[in-house]
Amino acid sequence: MTNILTITMNPALDVSTAVDEVRHTSKLRCEPMHRRAGGGGVNVARELHRLGADVLAFYTAGHSTGRMMWSLLQQEGVACHPHAISGSPRESFTILERSTGHEYRFVLPGPEITTQEWESALQEIGKLCQPQSLVVASGSLPPGVPLDFFARVAQVVQAAHGSLVVDTSGEPLRAAMEQGVFMLKPSLHELRDVTGKPLTRLYEVRDAAQDLVAKGRAQIVVVSMGEMGALLACKQGCWYAPPLHVTVHSAVGAGDSFVAGMVWALAEHESPVQAFAKGVACATATLQSLGSGLGDTAQVLELLQRVQCLADFADEPLPV
């Protein structure tokens, strides 16, 4: 039985490279490029596989891009379940500017998904769900897929007696919250958007996250705040994890790695706080990787020794 299922309705073929300087008009001679299968749930599955978890990646795929994604996942040893669509998955392009350390990310739109395609995807997800499994719905929704799709997934997962983790934004996040899920992982920006509050201080974020738990929107809420660290709210309380100071090479996939680290721990029946610490360690390991690369287990376990989960923490201003 597969313990963890990830869902990616808008996967991407991630291409990354670097140049000395980004200049308009000029031809920019790039360093050797790297191709990886990407998109929210796909990245979560890749990281979980690296951590030794039993995971299956469900994603939409078609044409040559879809075949290349399948080949790349096979090379990594990730078990996958591509769902055929008529369109071709999108591509994403990341450029690292060596002279400044700035990262430029270009994300193309996803393919148009027909009603028949997304309805059949939902049915297939229902067949793949197992009792007591953790299901991760992550990333954006491509054109044609209804904005309440993840809320519909929540209904399917609940009917199968599984637990749904949602990492998305905007209306899809709002709809999932209304349905109620096991875990939500918004960024600070995403939490501001769905709550309609400025959330300019750490205690305001704490209160907003605790309110979602109290209202039954999720049993666990984790808010990633970039250079300000992360915050966990659940029925047992609230914890803050200050950021670990490391050399950042790329932010691509860090949020997905955070989810993977938490799901890895939760699948082993660890506490929300233990899972939170592993999420921080996984995200930090990925920050140290190039392009859309991910951290490995050795990095994660080393960083885990440095993670602090503070139940007693001071209020701090947050960047707007």
Disulfide bonds with the S-S distance in Angstrom:
none
